[in-house]
Amino acid sequence: MTLTRWQRPDGYGVAPWGRSYSLPSDLSQLLQSFGNVFDSPLDASLATQWPGGRLPAVDVHDGKDTVTVKAELPGMKKEDIDVSLQDGVLTLSGERKGGRDEANGGVSRSERWFGRFERSISLPYAVEAKTIKATYTDGVLTIELAKAEEAKPKQIKIEFN
Amino acid sequence: MSTVVNRNTEQAAPVQPAAAECEREYIRPAVNIYETQEGYVLEVELPGVNKEGVSVHLDGNLLTVEGRRAAPAQPEGGFFYRESSGADFQRVFEVDPAIEAGKISGRMEQGILTLTLPKAEAAKPRKIAVA
């Protein structure tokens, strides 16, 4: 088994902000514990679009045998969401439709965002693409993937002579 | 013409919340407010909240919307990466007194709470015929 260094592909990655943002302390500790994999600033447009911008908030859970990605996307229809996986990069995209006919009255306050979005996430572990399962409940898109055999944690027996 | 939101009050007013309540962390959900001659429509984004987790409360002219998330904030296994706060939602609005409280209705679908606040008949604009 070879250990290969996890490389984030060019372009999009998980952390959507550039260095100028200050992170809540526990989150920044979490990121630091992974050895600065979120180092380089990303595509500048991502930095300006978060938070509260045009990208869904994403969580990546690390289970023993699975990797789970959750994205907050309230108010969508299943058929307007696209999920694709290629070379260890999970891409969520789609179009948030909504808004009301402005001719029939006015908009007093508009905080929700609509329109196309696309977000690519480098998965932290190798996964079995065939096991991908996506569900959309209560406005949260949940994608579950089984870790590839070589990515699962293993007990290593040490022989003492 | 007065609107639904004169200001967004951050604390539940006028009653002081109990000490335990103060420790709960809430986040303010994003909301769109539309106004028509018939009344107002609020679209509140509450991802991760189902119908059972929603509570809407009108006290005088303060409308409080609360959304409790269905799943636990800390799942088994760790977070590799997290952007969601996992906290429950809460937001308070000061509503137009012309709203007919008894006719407020709501619908919850895929994390969006749509509240319809109809204006009382007397408050609706009406044509006045001039002889």
Interface residues (C-beta under 8 A of the other chain):
Chain A: V14 A15 P16 L27 L30 L31 F34 G52 A57 V58 D59 V60 H61 D62 G63 K64 T66 V67 T68 K70 E72 L73 P74 G75 M76 K77 G98 G99 R100 N104 G105 G106 V107 S108 R109 S110 E111 R112 P124 Y136 T137 D138 G139 V140
Chain B: T3 V4 V5 A30 V31 N32 I33 Y34 E35 T36 Q37 Y40 V41 E43 E45 L46 P47 G48 V49 N50 A70 P75 E76 G77 G78 F79 F80 Y81 R82 E83 S84 E109 Q110 G111 I112
